[in-house]
Amino acid sequence: MIFYLICGIVVLVFSTILAMAGMGAAFIFIPIFYWLGLPLNVAIPTGLFLNGLSLSAASFKNIVHKRVQYDLAVPIAIASFMIAPLGAYSSKYIDRHILMSLFAMFLLFSGCMILFYTPKASKKIFSKSKQIKYGVVIGSFVGFISGLLGVGGGSLISPILLYLGNKPKKIAIITAFVVPLSSFSGFITYLAMGDINFYLLLITGSASIVGGLLGNWFMNEKLHPSQVKKIIGVIILVIAIKIIYGLL
């Protein structure tokens, strides 16, 4: 019971912090759950489920207010949804040491992008067909990595779209639309493989919803998102360093 309480508190805290910056927290939950003694094949689907849950509300709100650019968002979402199960299934055949090494590299990349990369708006205007092609390629790559490592893919989508010259606000909207689909797709695959702790999902899922609501309130009423993103970047790098140290 103490283990579930600790997991619930961890999810509440980090869901709140990450929600301030409009990000899913699977990349933080998974290593923490793993350190707490949860098997990796259970920690990953739990992180995917919480990732999808925390960003679903934001995506719904964006859809209602007609903020989503569907020409790019839908191809990414469909491709990632279809490919994520392949990544999740592939995780069964990859050594745990290799999987955690890949995860550490992912965290290092994401942390550095958040802390040091300054996006520059592009003057290019891509045609509808080209946006669809970009969306399929990006979605396929992000979907596989999402299922394999148990991350929603937001931290991969963001730097790619930034590099292509998209505005941060537009990226956040697309990410919120795509991540829940790829996360739940990967989660369903793990569910079919039987690697699920439903009691843990109930407790952490409730904490994730509360944390998302709290984070959204803090972001709008108390803090500037740029301040929170810097904190998140540092947290991500610290966790990556911790993982790498444990693998040595």
Summary of the structure (lengths in Angstrom):
residues: 248
radius of gyration: 16.8
end to end distance: 32.1
largest distance: 55.0
contacts: 915
relative contact order: 0.22
helix: 82%
strand: 0%
